[in-house]
Each structure stands twice: as C-alpha cells, then as structure tokens.
Amino acid sequence: MQPSPVLIKIGPISVYWYGVLIVAGAMLAAQIASNLSRRDGHDPEIAWNLLLVILIAGVLGGRIYHLISSWDYYRAHLGEMFGLQMAGFGIFGSIFGGLIGLWLYAHYHKLRFLEWADYIAPGLILAQAIGRWGNFFNQELYGYPTDLPWGVYISPEHRLPGFEAYQRFHPTFLYESVLNFMGFLVLFYLARNWRKGRLYGDIFFLYGIIYPVIRFFIEFERPDAWRLGGIPTAQWISLAMLIFLGSMLFVRRKLRRPNMIYVPGTPWQEPQEEGLEQPYPEALAEEEGLEQPHPEALAEEEGLEQPHPEALAEEEGAAATESPQEAAPAQDEASPDEQKGT
C-alpha cells in the first residue's frame, strides 16, 4: 500500500501529513515545556507564547537548510522553493532557527536562555520523533535496499537513481524516530527528577550530545545524503555539535558559578553579590560631585539663628548655680486640686 502525502483536500487547498505532524509535535513540545516551567514557578502561558516564535523560526531555518542542500534541483525549479507542499526540511536548520527564535524571545522578555532551553529540549526531540513520520508519507529519507520484514515499499517515482530495480528499503526515518523517542524518555526523566548538582543548560547540552550521536550513525544508512568531502554533511554537523556542546557541559560543570546552579521550584534570578557595603548618602553625594551642606547652613536657610557655643555654656552655668531656695516656691505653689488630694 502506497501512503499519500495529503491528509485531506478542501477545494484547491491540500493539507499535508508532514505539516500536520510538525504542528502536532510542536504543540506537544509546548505542553511539555509549559508543565516543566510551571514546576519552577513560571507562568505556563510563556511556553505557548514562545511556541509561535520557535515554530516560525524553525520552519524557516529547516527550509533554508533543505534548499541549500538541494540547490542543484531548486535553482532549476524556483517556483518550488516555498509553498504549502511542506516537503523538504533539514532538521539541523530547524534546530538552529528555533534556537535563534528562543534567544530573541528570551532576550526581549528578560528570560534566561539556558533555563528555557532545558524546558524545551525534551519536547524538541519528541517532536522530531513525531515529525519523522512525515518522511514516511512523503516516501523520502529511506535507506538502502533490504529484504528484512520491516523494509518499506517505495514507489518507482520516488526511488533514487540507481535503485530503480529495488522495491523495499530500510526505513531510516523509523530508526531515527524510535531512537529519538528513547532520547525523549531520558531527557524528560532527568528534567523532572534531576535536582541535586544540576546546572542550568544541562538538559539542553545532553540533548546536544544524544541527538548528534543518533544522527551520526543514521547517516550511514542514507544513500541520498548531502555530502561535503565525501562525508555526509549531517555527520560533520553532528561532530561539531557533539564537540562544542559536550565541551560546554564539561567546562560549565568545572566552573560551577552560583548563577549556573539550578534551583528547583523557583524561576532563575540573577543572584545578589554578597559582602557589598551600602554607601552612605554622603558617599553617594561625593561620587555624584555634590557638596553636603553644613548644619549651620541648613539652619540659616530655614531662618533659624544658631546660638554661639559660649552663650550655651553661660546658660548652663547659670542653671547649675541656681539655689534650692529659689526653686522651692515653685514646688510650694500647688493648685487647689493638688492640695486637696494630699
């Protein structure tokens, strides 16, 4: 049975399986990110607002990657470069495009990029597992010919040059889908349960190790792979991601600065530096080049006359030499009410 790439057709508009699966995977990834971020005190709506940005950026990045990889064909068919057919996306282009979209959104809304990359990573690899089934409906990204029971039938018009005599091929999209789903189980478990010793970005960096390893070995079964120097380009990119993100994971765990440490149940905040003494107002004024007014000057501004120190001393001396007899009448002069109460 030959699968159809079209799910439903409404008049002149065709809805393709590939597009439906991409959107479904993206929505499921957003739900997972929403649940994970809510556990850390974030508004769950942030993930859904982020979905549209990442989806658009990811689709554009994936399509551009595919156009570059198949430029010999598209330069002769310019009308097929963009459209609603939803056939032909490069997953690495989608990943890079989505990360750019996430960075822009996080920068604009003052969120931490690596914190949200952790929330998104498990759902991302799950969305890749779902999206790979679009290749089944499009009859693409299959492997070499095989007689194994799970080999998939490819119709003659979709067979690669040199393989026209074969009917059944390795379902490489199925292999990658299963491995991606296994990667999702690992990342989702760690995202929910790894608390002690975890740093922001660890889940994302682990994704950057798991998926490149999967893709590197899958490329050995891809006869249609885009190659550079005789080696599949996806393997070059996988090696670069593996080295860079694996090094980042190692180096950051060595540094282990306070602002890198994951705190469960609370959104990330820039930690306050300890041991800083708050400056006095006078010091702040001096830094700003302002002169602090003398108390006498303040009094003069308010219209008050400041007593001279000698006058103050004379008044204090006079009070000290006052005799007890002079003070006694004041004590004897009690009110009639006070005398009545004695």
C-alpha positions as CSV (number, residue, x, y, z in Angstrom):
1,M,0.0,0.0,0.0
2,Q,1.4,3.4,-1.0
3,P,0.9,6.2,1.5
4,S,-0.4,9.5,0.3
5,P,1.3,12.7,1.5
6,V,-2.0,14.5,1.5
7,L,-4.2,14.1,4.7
8,I,-7.2,16.0,3.4
9,K,-8.1,18.2,0.5
10,I,-10.5,21.1,0.7
11,G,-11.2,22.5,-2.7
12,P,-7.8,23.7,-4.1
13,I,-6.1,23.5,-0.7
14,S,-4.3,20.3,0.3
15,V,-3.4,19.6,3.9
16,Y,-0.2,17.5,4.1
17,W,0.6,14.9,6.6
18,Y,4.1,16.4,7.0
19,G,2.7,19.8,8.1
20,V,0.2,18.3,10.5
21,L,2.8,16.1,12.2
22,I,5.2,19.1,12.5
23,V,2.5,21.2,14.2
24,A,1.3,18.3,16.4
25,G,4.8,17.7,17.6
26,A,5.4,21.4,18.2
27,M,2.2,21.7,20.3
28,L,3.1,18.6,22.3
29,A,6.6,20.1,22.9
30,A,5.0,23.3,24.1
31,Q,2.8,21.5,26.5
32,I,5.8,19.6,28.0
33,A,7.7,22.9,28.3
34,S,4.7,24.6,29.9
35,N,4.4,21.8,32.5
36,L,8.2,21.8,33.3
37,S,8.4,25.6,33.6
38,R,5.3,25.7,35.8
39,R,7.0,23.4,38.3
40,D,9.7,26.1,38.6
41,G,7.2,28.9,39.2
42,H,6.9,30.3,35.7
43,D,3.7,31.3,34.1
44,P,2.7,28.3,31.9
45,E,1.5,30.6,29.2
46,I,5.0,31.7,28.4
47,A,5.7,28.4,26.7
48,W,2.6,28.8,24.5
49,N,3.6,32.3,23.6
50,L,7.0,31.1,22.7
51,L,5.6,28.3,20.5
52,L,4.7,30.5,17.6
53,V,8.1,32.2,17.6
54,I,10.1,29.0,17.6
55,L,7.7,27.3,15.1
56,I,8.1,30.0,12.5
57,A,11.8,30.3,13.1
58,G,12.3,26.6,13.0
59,V,10.3,26.1,9.8
60,L,12.2,28.9,8.0
61,G,15.6,27.5,9.2
62,G,14.7,24.0,8.2
63,R,13.5,25.0,4.8
64,I,16.6,27.2,4.1
65,Y,18.8,24.3,5.1
66,H,17.0,22.0,2.7
67,L,17.2,24.5,-0.1
68,I,21.0,24.8,0.3
69,S,21.4,21.0,0.5
70,S,19.3,20.5,-2.7
71,W,20.3,23.7,-4.6
72,D,21.1,21.9,-7.8
73,Y,17.5,21.0,-8.1
74,Y,15.8,24.2,-6.8
75,R,17.8,26.6,-8.9
76,A,16.1,24.9,-11.9
77,H,12.7,24.9,-10.1
78,L,12.5,28.2,-8.4
79,G,8.7,28.0,-8.1
80,E,9.0,25.0,-5.7
81,M,11.3,26.7,-3.2
82,F,8.4,27.9,-1.0
83,G,4.8,26.8,-0.8
84,L,2.3,24.7,1.1
85,Q,3.6,21.3,0.0
86,M,5.6,21.0,3.3
87,A,8.1,18.6,1.7
88,G,11.7,19.0,2.4
89,F,13.1,20.3,5.7
90,G,16.5,20.0,7.2
91,I,16.3,19.2,10.9
92,F,19.6,20.9,11.8
93,G,18.3,24.1,10.1
94,S,15.1,23.8,12.2
95,I,17.1,23.4,15.4
96,F,19.3,26.4,14.7
97,G,16.4,28.5,13.5
98,G,14.4,27.6,16.6
99,L,17.3,28.4,18.9
100,I,17.6,31.8,17.3
101,G,13.9,32.4,17.9
102,L,14.2,31.3,21.5
103,W,17.2,33.6,22.1
104,L,15.4,36.6,20.6
105,Y,12.3,35.9,22.7
106,A,14.2,35.3,25.9
107,H,16.3,38.5,25.4
108,Y,13.2,40.6,24.7
109,H,11.3,39.3,27.7
110,K,14.3,39.1,30.0
111,L,14.2,35.3,30.5
112,R,17.3,33.1,30.8
113,F,18.1,31.3,27.5
114,L,19.6,28.2,29.0
115,E,16.8,27.7,31.5
116,W,14.2,27.7,28.8
117,A,16.4,25.6,26.5
118,D,16.2,23.0,29.3
119,Y,12.4,23.2,29.3
120,I,12.2,22.8,25.5
121,A,14.8,20.1,24.9
122,P,12.7,17.0,25.9
123,G,9.8,18.1,23.8
124,L,12.0,19.0,20.9
125,I,13.4,15.5,20.5
126,L,9.9,14.1,20.9
127,A,8.7,16.5,18.2
128,Q,11.5,15.2,16.0
129,A,10.3,11.6,16.6
130,I,6.8,12.5,15.5
131,G,7.9,14.7,12.6
132,R,10.0,11.9,11.1
133,W,6.8,10.0,10.2
134,G,6.2,12.8,7.6
135,N,9.0,11.3,5.7
136,F,7.1,8.0,5.5
137,F,4.1,9.7,3.9
138,N,6.3,11.6,1.5
139,Q,8.3,8.4,0.7
140,E,11.7,10.1,1.4
141,L,14.7,9.7,3.7
142,Y,14.7,5.9,3.3
143,G,17.9,3.8,3.4
144,Y,19.5,1.2,1.2
145,P,17.6,-1.8,-0.3
146,T,16.7,-4.6,2.1
147,D,14.9,-7.9,2.3
148,L,14.1,-7.6,6.0
149,P,10.5,-7.9,7.1
150,W,10.2,-4.3,8.2
151,G,11.5,-2.9,4.9
152,V,9.2,-0.3,3.4
153,Y,7.9,-0.2,-0.1
154,I,8.9,2.8,-2.2
155,S,7.0,3.6,-5.4
156,P,9.1,3.7,-8.6
157,E,8.7,7.5,-9.0
158,H,10.3,8.1,-5.5
159,R,13.2,5.7,-5.9
160,L,16.7,7.2,-6.1
161,P,18.7,6.9,-9.3
162,G,20.5,3.5,-9.4
163,F,17.9,1.9,-7.1
164,E,15.0,1.6,-9.6
165,A,15.2,-2.2,-9.6
166,Y,14.6,-2.5,-5.9
167,Q,11.2,-2.2,-4.1
168,R,11.9,-2.4,-0.4
169,F,14.3,-0.2,1.6
170,H,15.5,0.4,5.1
171,P,13.0,2.7,7.0
172,T,15.8,5.0,8.3
173,F,13.1,7.6,9.4
174,L,11.7,4.8,11.6
175,Y,15.0,4.1,13.1
176,E,15.6,7.7,13.9
177,S,12.1,8.1,15.2
178,V,12.5,5.2,17.7
179,L,15.9,6.4,18.9
180,N,14.6,10.0,19.3
181,F,11.7,8.7,21.4
182,M,14.2,6.8,23.6
183,G,16.2,10.1,23.9
184,F,13.0,11.9,24.9
185,L,12.4,9.4,27.8
186,V,15.9,10.0,29.1
187,L,15.7,13.8,28.9
188,F,12.1,14.0,30.3
189,Y,13.0,11.8,33.2
190,L,16.1,14.0,34.0
191,A,14.2,17.2,33.6
192,R,11.6,16.1,36.2
193,N,13.9,14.3,38.6
194,W,17.4,15.7,38.4
195,R,17.8,18.3,41.1
196,K,21.0,17.8,43.1
197,G,24.1,19.0,41.3
198,R,22.2,20.2,38.2
199,L,23.2,23.4,36.3
200,Y,21.0,25.5,34.0
201,G,21.6,24.2,30.5
202,D,22.5,20.6,31.4
203,I,19.4,19.1,29.9
204,F,19.9,21.1,26.7
205,F,23.6,20.2,26.5
206,L,22.6,16.5,26.9
207,Y,20.2,16.8,24.1
208,G,23.1,18.3,22.1
209,I,25.0,15.0,22.8
210,I,22.2,12.5,22.3
211,Y,20.7,13.7,19.0
212,P,24.1,14.2,17.2
213,V,25.1,10.7,18.2
214,I,21.8,9.3,16.8
215,R,22.1,11.3,13.6
216,F,25.7,10.5,13.0
217,F,25.0,6.7,12.8
218,I,21.7,7.1,10.9
219,E,23.6,8.9,8.1
220,F,25.5,5.6,7.3
221,E,22.1,4.3,6.0
222,R,21.3,7.4,3.9
223,P,22.2,6.9,0.2
224,D,20.7,10.4,-0.6
225,A,22.8,12.3,2.0
226,W,24.2,15.7,1.1
227,R,28.0,15.3,1.2
228,L,31.0,17.5,1.8
229,G,34.3,16.0,1.0
230,G,32.7,12.6,0.5
231,I,31.3,12.6,4.1
232,P,27.6,13.3,4.8
233,T,27.2,17.0,5.9
234,A,24.9,15.9,8.7
235,Q,27.8,13.9,10.2
236,W,30.1,17.0,10.0
237,I,27.4,19.0,11.8
238,S,26.8,16.2,14.3
239,L,30.5,16.0,15.2
240,A,30.7,19.8,15.6
241,M,27.6,19.9,17.9
242,L,28.9,16.9,19.9
243,I,32.3,18.5,20.5
244,F,31.0,22.0,21.2
245,L,28.0,21.2,23.4
246,G,29.8,18.4,25.1
247,S,32.7,20.7,25.9
248,M,30.2,23.3,27.2
249,L,28.7,20.8,29.5
250,F,32.1,19.8,30.9
251,V,33.5,23.3,31.2
252,R,30.5,24.7,32.9
253,R,30.4,21.9,35.5
254,K,34.1,22.7,36.3
255,L,33.3,26.5,36.7
256,R,30.1,25.9,38.6
257,R,29.4,29.6,39.4
258,P,26.4,30.5,41.7
259,N,24.3,31.8,38.8
260,M,24.7,28.5,37.0
261,I,23.2,26.3,39.7
262,Y,19.7,25.1,39.1
263,V,17.2,25.9,41.9
264,P,14.1,23.7,41.8
265,G,10.7,25.3,42.2
266,T,11.8,28.9,41.6
267,P,12.5,30.9,38.3
268,W,16.1,31.8,37.7
269,Q,17.1,35.1,39.1
270,E,20.4,37.0,38.9
271,P,22.0,36.3,42.4
272,Q,22.9,39.3,44.6
273,E,26.6,39.7,45.3
274,E,27.4,39.2,49.0
275,G,29.7,41.3,51.1
276,L,28.9,44.6,49.4
277,E,28.5,47.6,51.8
278,Q,25.8,50.0,51.0
279,P,27.3,53.5,50.6
280,Y,26.1,56.3,52.9
281,P,24.3,59.2,51.4
282,E,27.3,61.4,51.9
283,A,29.4,59.0,49.9
284,L,26.8,58.8,47.2
285,A,26.8,62.6,47.0
286,E,30.5,62.8,46.8
287,E,30.5,60.3,44.0
288,E,28.0,62.5,42.2
289,G,30.1,65.6,42.8
290,L,27.6,67.2,45.3
291,E,28.8,69.0,48.4
292,Q,27.0,68.2,51.6
293,P,25.7,71.4,53.4
294,H,26.8,72.2,56.9
295,P,24.1,72.0,59.6
296,E,24.6,75.8,60.3
297,A,24.0,76.5,56.7
298,L,20.8,74.4,56.8
299,A,19.6,76.3,59.8
300,E,20.3,79.7,58.1
301,E,18.3,78.6,55.1
302,E,15.4,77.8,57.4
303,G,15.7,81.3,59.1
304,L,16.9,80.0,62.4
305,E,19.8,81.6,64.3
306,Q,22.4,79.2,65.7
307,P,23.4,80.0,69.3
308,H,27.1,80.6,69.9
309,P,28.9,78.0,72.0
310,E,29.9,80.5,74.7
311,A,26.3,81.6,75.1
312,L,25.3,78.0,75.6
313,A,28.0,77.5,78.3
314,E,26.8,80.6,80.2
315,E,23.2,79.4,80.2
316,E,24.3,76.0,81.5
317,G,26.4,77.6,84.3
318,A,23.6,79.9,85.4
319,A,21.2,76.9,85.7
320,A,23.7,75.0,87.7
321,T,24.2,77.8,90.4
322,E,20.5,78.4,91.0
323,S,19.9,78.0,94.8
324,P,17.4,75.5,96.3
325,Q,15.5,78.3,97.9
326,E,14.7,79.9,94.6
327,A,13.4,76.6,93.3
328,A,11.4,75.9,96.5
329,P,8.5,78.3,95.9
330,A,7.8,76.7,92.6
331,Q,7.3,73.4,94.5
332,D,5.1,75.0,97.2
333,E,2.8,76.7,94.6
334,A,0.5,73.7,94.1
335,S,-3.0,74.0,92.7
336,P,-6.1,73.8,95.0
337,D,-6.9,70.4,93.5
338,E,-3.4,69.1,94.2
339,Q,-3.6,70.4,97.8
340,K,-7.0,68.7,98.3
341,G,-5.5,65.4,97.3
342,T,-2.7,65.5,99.9
